Amino acid sequence: MKTNRLKKSLLGITLSVSLFASISVMAAPHAAHASTTNTMSATSTSVSTKADGIINLGKRYLGVSYKFGSQKGTTHTFDCSSFTQYVYGQYGISLPRSSKEQSQVGSYVPRNQLKPGDLVFFYSPIHHVGIYIGNGKVMHTYGSPGVTISDMNSGWWSTHFKTARRVIK
């Protein structure tokens, strides 16, 4: 009787371990074989993935209140540069505190070559920054809307665009 109970227990443990191992293998991320032969593709994919992560994280803060001078690392309020500094920082990209300083890091990007994840700057002299999210849209924070998404191809944001920088490598 005890032998049968022991056999059943061992069988149950063996099946559980086997099932766990199968699930772990299936859930693990798979490396794309093409990326090992095409370095450019691997770089583009990682840049795109990081940009997507930054944009998705930023969207989690839509509606969070704007407060000029918000402290670094604070997430209950943001100003434009603390927002970009925080979101990019979560992906290992260190940005200076002010929008003017942020406009001097990375590499210059012409407006017609913007990619999601690029930093976009407004006014002259520069004193506003946002995250380009594609399709002519910028995610940023200001005034009463707080963190929001705006169209930078028409209206006020279009006429006040100054420059852009690529900081995702």
DSSP file with accessible surface (Angstrom, degrees, kcal/mol):
  #  RESIDUE AA STRUCTURE BP1 BP2  ACC     N-H-->O    O-->H-N    N-H-->O    O-->H-N    TCO  KAPPA ALPHA  PHI   PSI    X-CA   Y-CA   Z-CA
    1    1 A M     >        0   0  176      0, 0.0     4,-1.9     0, 0.0     5,-0.1   0.000 360.0 360.0 360.0 -48.4    0.0    0.0    0.0
    2    2 A K  H  >  +     0   0  174      1,-0.2     4,-2.4     2,-0.2     5,-0.2   0.845 360.0  57.0 -64.7 -32.4    2.8    2.5    0.9
    3    3 A T  H  > S+     0   0   89      2,-0.2     4,-2.6     1,-0.2    -1,-0.2   0.919 106.8  47.7 -65.6 -43.6    4.7    1.4   -2.2
    4    4 A N  H  > S+     0   0  101      2,-0.2     4,-2.5     1,-0.2    -1,-0.2   0.907 112.1  49.7 -62.4 -43.3    1.7    2.4   -4.4
    5    5 A R  H  X S+     0   0  159     -4,-1.9     4,-2.3     2,-0.2    -2,-0.2   0.912 112.0  48.4 -63.1 -41.1    1.3    5.7   -2.7
    6    6 A L  H  X S+     0   0  107     -4,-2.4     4,-2.7     2,-0.2     5,-0.2   0.923 111.3  50.0 -65.3 -42.2    5.1    6.4   -3.1
    7    7 A K  H  X S+     0   0  132     -4,-2.6     4,-2.6     1,-0.2    -2,-0.2   0.918 111.6  48.3 -62.9 -43.2    4.9    5.4   -6.8
    8    8 A K  H  X S+     0   0  158     -4,-2.5     4,-2.6     2,-0.2    -1,-0.2   0.906 111.9  49.4 -64.6 -40.7    2.0    7.8   -7.3
    9    9 A S  H  X S+     0   0   66     -4,-2.3     4,-2.6     2,-0.2    -2,-0.2   0.933 112.7  46.8 -63.8 -45.2    3.7   10.6   -5.5
   10   10 A L  H  X S+     0   0   94     -4,-2.7     4,-2.7     2,-0.2    -2,-0.2   0.906 112.3  50.5 -63.7 -40.5    6.9   10.1   -7.6
   11   11 A L  H  X S+     0   0  106     -4,-2.6     4,-2.6    -5,-0.2     5,-0.2   0.932 111.2  48.9 -63.0 -42.4    4.9   10.0  -10.8
   12   12 A G  H  X S+     0   0   32     -4,-2.6     4,-2.4     2,-0.2    -2,-0.2   0.919 112.7  47.0 -63.7 -43.0    3.0   13.2   -9.8
   13   13 A I  H  X S+     0   0  103     -4,-2.6     4,-2.7     2,-0.2     5,-0.2   0.934 112.4  50.2 -64.6 -43.6    6.3   15.0   -9.0
   14   14 A T  H  X S+     0   0   89     -4,-2.7     4,-2.5     1,-0.2    -2,-0.2   0.929 112.2  46.9 -61.4 -44.1    7.9   13.8  -12.3
   15   15 A L  H  X S+     0   0  110     -4,-2.6     4,-2.9     2,-0.2     5,-0.2   0.910 112.1  50.8 -65.0 -40.5    4.9   14.9  -14.3
   16   16 A S  H  X S+     0   0   80     -4,-2.4     4,-2.7    -5,-0.2    -2,-0.2   0.934 112.4  45.8 -63.0 -45.1    4.9   18.3  -12.5
   17   17 A V  H  X S+     0   0   93     -4,-2.7     4,-2.7     2,-0.2     5,-0.2   0.928 114.2  49.1 -64.1 -42.3    8.6   18.9  -13.2
   18   18 A S  H  X S+     0   0   67     -4,-2.5     4,-2.3    -5,-0.2    -2,-0.2   0.931 112.9  46.9 -63.1 -44.7    8.2   17.8  -16.8
   19   19 A L  H  X S+     0   0  108     -4,-2.9     4,-2.5     2,-0.2     5,-0.2   0.930 112.4  50.0 -63.9 -43.8    5.2   20.1  -17.3
   20   20 A F  H  X S+     0   0  143     -4,-2.7     4,-2.5    -5,-0.2    -2,-0.2   0.926 110.9  49.4 -60.2 -45.2    7.0   23.0  -15.7
   21   21 A A  H  X S+     0   0   49     -4,-2.7     4,-2.1     1,-0.2    -1,-0.2   0.908 111.0  50.1 -62.8 -40.4   10.1   22.5  -17.8
   22   22 A S  H  X S+     0   0   58     -4,-2.3     4,-2.3    -5,-0.2    -2,-0.2   0.929 111.8  47.1 -64.6 -43.7    8.0   22.3  -21.0
   23   23 A I  H  X S+     0   0   94     -4,-2.5     4,-2.6     1,-0.2     5,-0.2   0.916 110.5  53.0 -65.1 -41.3    6.1   25.6  -20.1
   24   24 A S  H  X S+     0   0   52     -4,-2.5     4,-1.3    -5,-0.2    -1,-0.2   0.913 110.9  46.3 -61.1 -42.0    9.4   27.3  -19.3
   25   25 A V  H  < S+     0   0  102     -4,-2.1     3,-0.2     1,-0.2    -1,-0.2   0.926 114.5  47.4 -67.4 -41.6   10.9   26.4  -22.6
   26   26 A M  H  < S+     0   0  145     -4,-2.3    -2,-0.2     1,-0.2    -1,-0.2   0.871 114.1  47.1 -69.0 -33.7    7.8   27.5  -24.5
   27   27 A A  H  < S+     0   0   81     -4,-2.6    -1,-0.2    -5,-0.2    -2,-0.2   0.692  88.6 103.2 -83.2 -17.1    7.5   30.8  -22.6
   28   28 A A  S  < S-     0   0   43     -4,-1.3     2,-0.1    -3,-0.2    -3,-0.0  -0.357  84.5-102.5 -66.6 142.1   11.2   31.7  -23.1
   29   29 A P        -     0   0  128      0, 0.0     2,-0.5     0, 0.0    -1,-0.1  -0.402  34.8-134.5 -64.4 141.3   11.9   34.3  -25.7
   30   30 A H        -     0   0  152     -4,-0.1     2,-0.3    -3,-0.1    -4,-0.0  -0.860  11.8-128.6-101.0 131.6   13.2   32.9  -28.9
   31   31 A A        -     0   0   82     -2,-0.5     2,-0.4     1,-0.1     3,-0.1  -0.564  26.2-117.8 -75.4 137.3   16.1   34.5  -30.6
   32   32 A A    >>  -     0   0   61     -2,-0.3     4,-0.6     1,-0.2     3,-0.6  -0.633  14.4-147.2 -76.6 126.7   15.6   35.2  -34.3
   33   33 A H  H >> S+     0   0  165     -2,-0.4     3,-1.0     1,-0.2     4,-0.7   0.873  96.1  60.5 -63.9 -32.6   18.0   33.2  -36.4
   34   34 A A  H >> S+     0   0   62      1,-0.3     4,-1.5     2,-0.2     3,-0.9   0.845  93.8  64.7 -65.0 -30.3   18.2   36.0  -39.0
   35   35 A S  H <4 S+     0   0   36     -3,-0.6     7,-0.3     1,-0.3    -1,-0.3   0.781  95.2  58.0 -67.9 -23.8   19.5   38.5  -36.4
   36   36 A T  H << S+     0   0  111     -3,-1.0    -1,-0.3    -4,-0.6    -2,-0.2   0.790 113.5  38.5 -76.0 -21.7   22.7   36.5  -36.0
   37   37 A T  H << S+     0   0  121     -3,-0.9     2,-0.5    -4,-0.7    -2,-0.2   0.624 117.2  50.8-100.1 -15.2   23.5   36.8  -39.7
   38   38 A N     X  -     0   0   79     -4,-1.5     4,-1.9     1,-0.2    -1,-0.2  -0.825  58.6-178.8-127.3  93.5   22.2   40.4  -40.2
   39   39 A T  H  > S+     0   0  106     -2,-0.5     4,-2.5     1,-0.2     5,-0.2   0.887  84.2  56.5 -59.7 -40.3   23.7   42.8  -37.6
   40   40 A M  H  > S+     0   0  137      1,-0.2     4,-2.6     2,-0.2    -1,-0.2   0.925 107.3  49.5 -59.7 -42.5   21.7   45.8  -39.0
   41   41 A S  H  > S+     0   0   46      1,-0.2     4,-2.5    -3,-0.2    -1,-0.2   0.920 110.5  49.9 -63.3 -43.4   18.5   43.9  -38.5
   42   42 A A  H  X S+     0   0   35     -4,-1.9     4,-2.3    -7,-0.3    -1,-0.2   0.916 112.3  47.6 -63.3 -42.2   19.3   43.0  -34.9
   43   43 A T  H  X S+     0   0   67     -4,-2.5     4,-2.4     2,-0.2     5,-0.2   0.941 112.5  48.4 -64.6 -45.8   20.2   46.7  -34.2
   44   44 A S  H  X S+     0   0   66     -4,-2.6     4,-2.7    -5,-0.2    -2,-0.2   0.907 111.5  50.8 -61.4 -41.2   17.0   48.0  -35.8
   45   45 A T  H  X S+     0   0   78     -4,-2.5     4,-2.9     2,-0.2     5,-0.2   0.938 111.4  46.4 -64.1 -44.3   14.9   45.5  -33.9
   46   46 A S  H  X S+     0   0   64     -4,-2.3     4,-2.4     2,-0.2    -1,-0.2   0.902 114.0  48.4 -68.3 -37.4   16.5   46.3  -30.5
   47   47 A V  H  X S+     0   0   38     -4,-2.4     4,-2.8     2,-0.2    -1,-0.2   0.943 114.1  46.8 -63.6 -46.5   16.1   50.1  -31.2
   48   48 A S  H  X S+     0   0   60     -4,-2.7     4,-2.8    -5,-0.2    -2,-0.2   0.913 112.6  49.7 -62.5 -42.0   12.5   49.6  -32.3
   49   49 A T  H  X S+     0   0   86     -4,-2.9     4,-2.3     2,-0.2    -1,-0.2   0.919 112.3  47.2 -64.4 -42.7   11.8   47.4  -29.2
   50   50 A K  H  X S+     0   0   73     -4,-2.4     4,-2.6    -5,-0.2    -2,-0.2   0.928 112.5  49.8 -65.5 -42.8   13.3   49.9  -26.9
   51   51 A A  H  X S+     0   0    3     -4,-2.8     4,-2.8     1,-0.2     5,-0.2   0.929 110.7  49.9 -61.2 -44.7   11.3   52.8  -28.5
   52   52 A D  H  X S+     0   0   79     -4,-2.8     4,-2.9     1,-0.2    -1,-0.2   0.908 111.2  49.5 -60.1 -42.4    8.1   50.7  -28.3
   53   53 A G  H  X S+     0   0   11     -4,-2.3     4,-2.6     2,-0.2    -2,-0.2   0.919 111.4  48.3 -62.7 -44.4    8.8   50.1  -24.6
   54   54 A I  H  X S+     0   0    0     -4,-2.6     4,-2.7     2,-0.2    -2,-0.2   0.933 114.3  46.2 -61.4 -45.9    9.5   53.8  -23.9
   55   55 A I  H  X S+     0   0   10     -4,-2.8     4,-2.4     2,-0.2    -2,-0.2   0.937 113.3  48.7 -64.9 -44.7    6.3   54.8  -25.7
   56   56 A N  H  X S+     0   0   97     -4,-2.9     4,-1.0    -5,-0.2    -1,-0.2   0.905 112.4  48.5 -63.9 -39.8    4.2   52.2  -24.0
   57   57 A L  H >< S+     0   0   15     -4,-2.6     3,-0.8    -5,-0.2     4,-0.5   0.942 110.5  51.6 -64.1 -45.6    5.5   53.2  -20.6
   58   58 A G  H >< S+     0   0    0     -4,-2.7     3,-1.8     1,-0.3    -2,-0.2   0.902 104.5  57.1 -56.6 -40.9    4.9   56.9  -21.3
   59   59 A K  H >< S+     0   0   90     -4,-2.4     3,-1.6     1,-0.3    -1,-0.3   0.782  93.7  67.5 -64.5 -25.0    1.3   56.0  -22.3
   60   60 A R  T << S+     0   0  191     -4,-1.0    -1,-0.3    -3,-0.8    -2,-0.2   0.723 100.5  51.2 -66.0 -18.2    0.8   54.5  -18.8
   61   61 A Y  T X  S+     0   0   32     -3,-1.8     3,-2.6    -4,-0.5    86,-0.4   0.308  75.8 138.9-102.3   8.7    1.1   58.1  -17.5
   62   62 A L  T <  S+     0   0   79     -3,-1.6    86,-0.2     1,-0.3     3,-0.1  -0.288  74.4  20.7 -53.5 131.7   -1.4   59.7  -19.8
   63   63 A G  T 3  S+     0   0   53     84,-2.8    -1,-0.3     1,-0.3     2,-0.1   0.271  84.6 141.8  90.7 -10.9   -3.4   62.2  -17.8
   64   64 A V    <   -     0   0   30     -3,-2.6    83,-2.2     1,-0.1    -1,-0.3  -0.437  61.1 -97.4 -65.0 137.1   -0.8   62.6  -15.0
   65   65 A S  E     -a   77   0A  74     11,-0.5    13,-2.0    81,-0.2     2,-0.4  -0.170  28.8-125.2 -61.8 146.3   -0.8   66.2  -13.9
   66   66 A Y  E     +a   78   0A  76     77,-0.6     2,-0.3    11,-0.2    13,-0.2  -0.715  31.1 171.5 -86.9 136.8    1.8   68.7  -15.1
   67   67 A K    >   -     0   0  127     11,-2.1     3,-1.6    -2,-0.4    10,-0.1  -0.873  32.9-124.9-147.7 115.0    3.8   70.6  -12.5
   68   68 A F  T 3  S+     0   0  163     -2,-0.3    11,-0.1     1,-0.3    74,-0.0  -0.326  97.1  19.5 -57.7 134.0    6.6   72.9  -13.5
   69   69 A G  T 3  S+     0   0   34      1,-0.2    -1,-0.3     2,-0.0     3,-0.1   0.650  82.7 176.9  80.5  16.5    9.8   71.9  -11.6
   70   70 A S    <   -     0   0    3     -3,-1.6    -1,-0.2     1,-0.1     9,-0.2  -0.223  36.9-101.6 -53.1 142.3    8.6   68.4  -10.7
   71   71 A Q    >   -     0   0  139      1,-0.1     3,-1.9     2,-0.1     6,-0.1  -0.342  39.4 -93.6 -70.8 146.6   11.3   66.4   -8.9
   72   72 A K  T 3  S+     0   0  151      1,-0.3    -1,-0.1    -3,-0.1     3,-0.1  -0.323 111.6  17.4 -56.5 133.3   13.4   63.8  -10.7
   73   73 A G  T 3  S+     0   0   47      1,-0.3    -1,-0.3     9,-0.3     2,-0.2   0.292  91.1 130.7  86.5 -10.8   12.0   60.4  -10.3
   74   74 A T    <   -     0   0   31     -3,-1.9    -1,-0.3     1,-0.1    12,-0.1  -0.563  31.1-179.9 -75.3 138.4    8.5   61.6   -9.2
   75   75 A T        +     0   0   52     -2,-0.2    -1,-0.1    -3,-0.1     3,-0.1   0.392  68.5  73.9-121.0   2.2    5.6   60.0  -11.1
   76   76 A H  S    S+     0   0  140      1,-0.2   -11,-0.5   -12,-0.1     2,-0.3   0.671 114.2  12.5 -88.8 -17.1    2.6   61.7   -9.5
   77   77 A T  E    S-a   65   0A  21     -6,-0.1     2,-0.3   -13,-0.1    -1,-0.2  -0.969  72.1-172.7-146.8 155.8    3.4   64.9  -11.4
   78   78 A F  E     -a   66   0A   1    -13,-2.0   -11,-2.1    -2,-0.3     2,-0.3  -0.986  16.6-151.7-140.4 153.0    5.8   65.7  -14.3
   79   79 A D     >  -     0   0    8     -2,-0.3     4,-2.3   -13,-0.2     5,-0.2  -0.688  50.3 -91.1-107.5 176.0    7.1   68.6  -16.2
   80   80 A C  H  > S+     0   0   10     -2,-0.3     4,-1.9     1,-0.2     5,-0.2   0.919 124.2  38.8 -58.2 -44.9    8.1   68.0  -19.8
   81   81 A S  H  > S+     0   0    8      1,-0.2     4,-2.5     2,-0.2    -1,-0.2   0.834 113.2  53.8 -80.1 -28.1   11.7   67.2  -19.2
   82   82 A S  H  > S+     0   0    3      2,-0.2     4,-2.4     3,-0.2    -9,-0.3   0.877 108.4  53.7 -70.1 -31.5   11.2   65.2  -16.0
   83   83 A F  H  X S+     0   0    0     -4,-2.3     4,-2.6     2,-0.2     5,-0.3   0.966 113.5  39.6 -63.4 -52.5    8.7   63.1  -18.0
   84   84 A T  H  X S+     0   0    0     -4,-1.9     4,-2.5     1,-0.2     5,-0.4   0.923 115.5  53.1 -65.7 -40.1   11.2   62.3  -20.7
   85   85 A Q  H  X S+     0   0   18     -4,-2.5     4,-1.8     1,-0.2    10,-0.2   0.926 113.5  43.5 -60.2 -43.5   14.0   61.9  -18.2
   86   86 A Y  H  X S+     0   0   43     -4,-2.4     4,-1.6    -5,-0.2    -2,-0.2   0.957 115.7  45.4 -67.0 -51.7   12.0   59.4  -16.2
   87   87 A V  H  < S+     0   0    0     -4,-2.6     4,-0.4     1,-0.2     3,-0.3   0.938 117.7  42.5 -63.5 -47.8   10.6   57.3  -19.1
   88   88 A Y  H ><>S+     0   0    0     -4,-2.5     5,-2.1    -5,-0.3     3,-1.7   0.885 109.2  60.5 -65.9 -35.9   13.9   57.0  -21.0
   89   89 A G  H ><5S+     0   0   34     -4,-1.8     3,-1.8    -5,-0.4    -1,-0.2   0.840  94.5  62.5 -60.1 -32.7   15.7   56.4  -17.7
   90   90 A Q  T 3<5S+     0   0  106     -4,-1.6    -1,-0.3    -3,-0.3    -2,-0.2   0.681 105.6  48.0 -66.7 -15.6   13.6   53.3  -17.1
   91   91 A Y  T < 5S-     0   0   87     -3,-1.7    -1,-0.3    -4,-0.4    -2,-0.2   0.045 127.4 -97.2-112.3  23.2   15.2   51.9  -20.3
   92   92 A G  T < 5S+     0   0   71     -3,-1.8     2,-0.7     1,-0.2    -3,-0.2   0.634  83.7 129.4  76.8  14.1   18.8   52.8  -19.3
   93   93 A I      < -     0   0   22     -5,-2.1     2,-0.5    -6,-0.1    -1,-0.2  -0.899  46.8-151.6-106.6 111.8   19.0   56.1  -21.2
   94   94 A S        -     0   0  114     -2,-0.7    -8,-0.1    -3,-0.1    -9,-0.1  -0.715  16.6-176.8 -87.0 122.5   20.3   58.9  -19.0
   95   95 A L        -     0   0    5     -2,-0.5     7,-0.1   -10,-0.2    -6,-0.0  -0.920  28.3-110.1-116.4 146.4   19.0   62.3  -19.9
   96   96 A P        -     0   0   38      0, 0.0     6,-0.1     0, 0.0   -11,-0.1  -0.163  36.0-107.9 -64.2 171.2   19.9   65.7  -18.4
   97   97 A R  S    S+     0   0   70      4,-0.1     2,-0.2   -12,-0.1   -12,-0.2   0.882  91.4  62.5 -76.6 -37.5   17.2   67.4  -16.4
   98   98 A S  S  > S-     0   0   41      1,-0.1     4,-2.6   -17,-0.1     5,-0.2  -0.568  76.7-127.7 -97.0 155.6   16.2   70.4  -18.6
   99   99 A S  H  > S+     0   0   11      1,-0.2     4,-1.8     2,-0.2    28,-0.1   0.887 112.0  54.9 -62.6 -38.4   14.7   70.4  -22.1
  100  100 A K  H  4 S+     0   0  114      1,-0.2    -1,-0.2     2,-0.2     4,-0.2   0.938 111.1  44.1 -61.3 -45.1   17.5   72.7  -23.3
  101  101 A E  H >4 S+     0   0   94      1,-0.2     3,-1.6     2,-0.2    -2,-0.2   0.898 110.8  54.7 -65.9 -39.0   20.2   70.3  -22.0
  102  102 A Q  H >< S+     0   0    0     -4,-2.6     3,-1.5     1,-0.3    -1,-0.2   0.834  97.8  65.0 -63.6 -29.3   18.3   67.3  -23.5
  103  103 A S  T 3< S+     0   0   14     -4,-1.8    -1,-0.3     1,-0.3    -2,-0.2   0.557  99.1  54.8 -72.1  -3.2   18.3   69.0  -26.9
  104  104 A Q  T <  S+     0   0  127     -3,-1.6    -1,-0.3    -4,-0.2     2,-0.2   0.372  92.7  83.8-110.3   1.6   22.1   68.7  -26.9
  105  105 A V  S <  S+     0   0   44     -3,-1.5    61,-0.1    -4,-0.2   -10,-0.0  -0.624  83.5  11.6-101.7 165.4   22.4   64.9  -26.4
  106  106 A G  S    S-     0   0   37     -2,-0.2     2,-0.4    61,-0.1    61,-0.2  -0.303 102.5 -49.2  70.1-154.6   22.2   62.2  -29.0
  107  107 A S  E     -B  166   0B  54     59,-2.0    59,-2.8     1,-0.0    -2,-0.1  -0.917  56.0 -99.6-123.7 147.7   22.3   63.0  -32.7
  108  108 A Y  E     -B  165   0B 140     -2,-0.4    57,-0.2    57,-0.2    -2,-0.0  -0.296  34.6-165.4 -61.2 140.8   20.3   65.5  -34.8
  109  109 A V        -     0   0    3     55,-1.9    55,-0.4     6,-0.0     5,-0.1  -0.990  19.2-126.6-130.2 123.6   17.4   64.2  -36.7
  110  110 A P    >   -     0   0   36      0, 0.0     3,-2.3     0, 0.0     4,-0.1  -0.384  28.4-115.1 -63.4 148.6   15.7   66.2  -39.5
  111  111 A R  G >  S+     0   0   79      1,-0.3     3,-1.3     2,-0.2    52,-0.0   0.849 115.3  56.9 -55.3 -36.6   11.9   66.5  -39.0
  112  112 A N  G 3  S+     0   0  137      1,-0.3    -1,-0.3     0, 0.0     0, 0.0   0.483 107.0  50.4 -78.4   1.5   11.2   64.4  -42.1
  113  113 A Q  G <  S+     0   0  116     -3,-2.3    -1,-0.3     2,-0.1    -2,-0.2   0.141  77.3 142.9-122.0  19.7   13.2   61.5  -40.7
  114  114 A L    <   -     0   0   26     -3,-1.3    22,-0.1    -5,-0.1    -3,-0.0  -0.303  28.5-167.7 -62.2 142.8   11.7   61.3  -37.3
  115  115 A K    >   -     0   0  121     19,-0.1     3,-2.2    17,-0.0    17,-0.2  -0.941  37.4 -82.6-126.7 151.7   11.2   57.8  -35.9
  116  116 A P  T 3  S+     0   0   59      0, 0.0    17,-0.2     0, 0.0   -65,-0.1  -0.264 117.7  34.7 -52.4 135.3    9.2   56.7  -32.8
  117  117 A G  T 3  S+     0   0    0     15,-3.2    50,-0.3     1,-0.4     2,-0.1   0.236  85.3 128.8 100.6 -12.3   11.3   57.3  -29.7
  118  118 A D    <   -     0   0    3     -3,-2.2    14,-3.2    14,-0.3    -1,-0.4  -0.467  61.6-119.3 -72.2 148.5   13.0   60.4  -30.9
  119  119 A L  E     -DC 131 165B   0     46,-2.8    46,-2.3    12,-0.2     2,-0.4  -0.735  27.9-159.9 -85.3 136.1   13.0   63.4  -28.7
  120  120 A V  E     -DC 130 164B   0     10,-2.5    10,-2.2    -2,-0.4     2,-0.3  -0.954   3.9-156.4-121.0 141.2   11.3   66.5  -30.2
  121  121 A F  E     -DC 129 163B   0     42,-3.0    41,-3.2    -2,-0.4    42,-1.1  -0.886   5.1-162.0-123.8 149.3   11.8   70.0  -29.0
  122  122 A F  E   > +DC 128 161B   0      6,-2.2     5,-1.7    -2,-0.3     6,-0.8  -0.881  43.2  27.3-132.2 158.7    9.7   73.2  -29.3
  123  123 A Y  T   5S-     0   0   69     37,-2.7     5,-0.1    -2,-0.3     3,-0.0   0.202  79.7 -79.4  77.9 163.4   10.1   77.0  -28.9
  124  124 A S  T   5S+     0   0   92      1,-0.3     2,-0.2     2,-0.1    -1,-0.1  -0.940 125.7  32.7-139.5 111.6   13.1   79.2  -29.5
  125  125 A P  T   5S-     0   0   92      0, 0.0    -1,-0.3     0, 0.0   -25,-0.1   0.572 118.4-108.0 -71.7 158.1   15.0   79.2  -27.3
  126  126 A I  T   5 +     0   0   28     -2,-0.2    -3,-0.2     1,-0.1   -26,-0.2  -0.306  58.5 145.5 -60.2 128.9   14.1   75.6  -26.5
  127  127 A H      < +     0   0  105     -5,-1.7     2,-0.3     1,-0.2    -1,-0.1   0.096  54.7  62.9-152.8  30.5   12.0   75.1  -23.4
  128  128 A H  E     -D  122   0B  11     -6,-0.8    -6,-2.2    -5,-0.1     2,-0.3  -0.967  53.5-177.2-153.7 140.3    9.7   72.1  -24.2
  129  129 A V  E     +D  121   0B   0     -2,-0.3    12,-0.4    -8,-0.2     2,-0.3  -0.972   5.6 167.9-136.7 148.6   10.4   68.5  -25.0
  130  130 A G  E     -D  120   0B   0    -10,-2.2   -10,-2.5    -2,-0.3     2,-0.5  -0.903  36.3-100.8-147.3 178.3    8.3   65.5  -26.0
  131  131 A I  E     -DE 119 139B   0      8,-3.2     8,-3.0    -2,-0.3     2,-0.4  -0.924  29.5-133.0-109.2 121.3    8.5   61.9  -27.3
  132  132 A Y  E     - E   0 138B  29    -14,-3.2   -15,-3.2    -2,-0.5   -14,-0.3  -0.593  24.7-180.0 -72.0 127.0    7.8   61.4  -31.0
  133  133 A I  E     -     0   0B  29      4,-2.5     5,-0.1    -2,-0.4    -1,-0.1   0.362  45.3 -97.1-112.9   5.7    5.4   58.4  -31.2
  134  134 A G  E >  S+ E   0 137B  10      3,-0.7     3,-1.9   -19,-0.1    -1,-0.3  -0.203  96.5  64.0 101.1 163.2    4.9   58.1  -34.9
  135  135 A N  T 3  S-     0   0  156      1,-0.3    18,-0.1    -2,-0.1     3,-0.1   0.812 128.3 -60.0  53.8  34.4    2.3   59.3  -37.4
  136  136 A G  T 3  S+     0   0    1      1,-0.2    16,-3.2    16,-0.1    17,-0.5   0.641 105.0 131.5  74.9  14.1    3.0   63.0  -36.6
  137  137 A K  E <   -EF 134 151B  76     -3,-1.9    -4,-2.5    14,-0.2    -3,-0.7  -0.789  39.0-163.2-106.9 145.6    2.1   62.6  -32.9
  138  138 A V  E     -EF 132 150B   0     12,-2.7    12,-2.8    -2,-0.3     2,-0.5  -0.980   9.4-149.5-124.6 135.1    4.1   63.7  -29.9
  139  139 A M  E     +EF 131 149B   0     -8,-3.0    -8,-3.2    -2,-0.4     2,-0.3  -0.929  43.1 127.6-102.7 126.6    3.6   62.5  -26.3
  140  140 A H  E     - F   0 148B   0      8,-2.3     8,-3.3    -2,-0.5     2,-0.4  -0.903  48.8-110.8-160.5-177.7    4.4   65.2  -23.8
  141  141 A T  E     + F   0 147B   0    -12,-0.4     2,-0.3    -2,-0.3     6,-0.2  -0.996  39.2 138.6-136.7 140.2    3.1   67.1  -20.8
  142  142 A Y  E  >  - F   0 146B  81      4,-0.9     4,-1.4    -2,-0.4   -76,-0.1  -0.941  54.3 -26.0-166.3 153.8    2.0   70.7  -20.3
  143  143 A G  T >4 S-     0   0   40     -2,-0.3     3,-1.0     1,-0.2   -77,-0.6   0.223 111.9 -13.3  41.1-144.9   -0.7   72.7  -18.6
  144  144 A S  T 34 S+     0   0  128      1,-0.2    -1,-0.2   -79,-0.1   -78,-0.0   0.747 129.3  57.6 -69.2 -26.6   -4.1   71.3  -17.8
  145  145 A P  T 34 S-     0   0   46      0, 0.0    -1,-0.2     0, 0.0   -82,-0.2   0.782  85.2-165.7 -74.7 -17.9   -4.1   68.2  -20.0
  146  146 A G  E <<  +F  142   0B   1     -4,-1.4    -4,-0.9    -3,-1.0     2,-0.2  -0.457  63.9  10.8  66.8-148.1   -1.0   66.9  -18.2
  147  147 A V  E    S+F  141   0B   3    -83,-2.2   -84,-2.8   -86,-0.4     2,-0.3  -0.464  92.8 147.3 -65.0 125.5    0.6   64.0  -20.0
  148  148 A T  E     -F  140   0B  36     -8,-3.3    -8,-2.3    -2,-0.2     2,-0.4  -0.895  47.9-111.8-150.5 173.7   -1.1   63.9  -23.4
  149  149 A I  E     -F  139   0B  60     -2,-0.3     2,-0.3   -10,-0.2   -10,-0.2  -0.981  34.3-176.4-119.0 131.0   -0.6   63.2  -27.1
  150  150 A S  E     -F  138   0B  17    -12,-2.8   -12,-2.7    -2,-0.4     2,-0.6  -0.893  30.4-113.2-125.6 157.1   -0.7   66.0  -29.6
  151  151 A D  E     -F  137   0B  58     -2,-0.3     3,-0.4   -14,-0.2     6,-0.3  -0.790  25.1-174.4 -87.6 119.8   -0.6   66.3  -33.4
  152  152 A M  S    S+     0   0    0    -16,-3.2   -15,-0.1    -2,-0.6     9,-0.1   0.333  72.4  73.3 -99.4  10.9    2.7   68.1  -34.4
  153  153 A N  S    S+     0   0   97    -17,-0.5     2,-0.3   -18,-0.1    -1,-0.2   0.454 103.1  29.4 -98.8  -3.8    1.9   68.3  -38.1
  154  154 A S  S  > S+     0   0   68     -3,-0.4     4,-0.7   -18,-0.2     3,-0.5  -0.986 103.1   3.2-148.8 159.7   -0.7   71.0  -37.8
  155  155 A G  H  > S-     0   0   52     -2,-0.3     4,-1.9     1,-0.2     3,-0.4  -0.211 112.7 -12.6  69.9-152.3   -1.6   73.9  -35.6
  156  156 A W  H  > S+     0   0  110      1,-0.2     4,-1.2     2,-0.2    -1,-0.2   0.862 132.8  50.3 -57.0 -47.8    0.4   75.3  -32.7
  157  157 A W  H  > S+     0   0   26     -3,-0.5     4,-0.5    -6,-0.3    -1,-0.2   0.859 109.6  53.2 -65.8 -32.2    2.8   72.3  -32.2
  158  158 A S  H >< S+     0   0   33     -4,-0.7     3,-0.8    -3,-0.4    -1,-0.2   0.930 110.5  45.1 -66.7 -44.2    3.7   72.4  -35.9
  159  159 A T  H 3< S+     0   0  106     -4,-1.9    -1,-0.2     1,-0.2    -2,-0.2   0.678 115.8  47.2 -77.1 -15.4    4.6   76.1  -36.0
  160  160 A H  H 3< S+     0   0   63     -4,-1.2   -37,-2.7    -5,-0.2    -1,-0.2   0.361  78.3 124.7-107.5   4.3    6.6   75.9  -32.7
  161  161 A F  E <<  + C   0 122B  36     -3,-0.8   -39,-0.3    -4,-0.5     3,-0.1  -0.416  29.6 172.2 -61.6 136.8    8.7   72.8  -33.6
  162  162 A K  E     -     0   0B 107    -41,-3.2     2,-0.3     1,-0.4   -40,-0.2   0.778  49.6 -36.5-113.9 -53.0   12.4   73.6  -33.3
  163  163 A T  E     - C   0 121B  26    -42,-1.1   -42,-3.0   -53,-0.1    -1,-0.4  -0.951  45.9-131.9-163.4 177.0   14.5   70.4  -33.6
  164  164 A A  E     - C   0 120B   0    -55,-0.4   -55,-1.9    -2,-0.3     2,-0.4  -0.987  10.2-160.2-144.8 153.2   14.8   66.7  -32.8
  165  165 A R  E     -BC 108 119B  49    -46,-2.3   -46,-2.8    -2,-0.3     2,-0.6  -0.988  13.8-140.5-135.7 143.2   17.4   64.3  -31.4
  166  166 A R  E     +B  107   0B  53    -59,-2.8   -59,-2.0    -2,-0.4   -48,-0.1  -0.915  29.0 161.2-103.9 118.3   17.8   60.5  -31.5
  167  167 A V        +     0   0   14     -2,-0.6     2,-0.6   -50,-0.3    -1,-0.1   0.481  46.5  94.3-114.5  -9.5   19.0   59.1  -28.2
  168  168 A I              0   0    7    -51,-0.1  -121,-0.1   -75,-0.0  -117,-0.0  -0.784 360.0 360.0 -87.9 120.7   18.1   55.5  -28.6
  169  169 A K              0   0  148     -2,-0.6    -2,-0.0  -123,-0.1   -63,-0.0  -0.778 360.0 360.0-103.4 360.0   21.0   53.5  -29.9
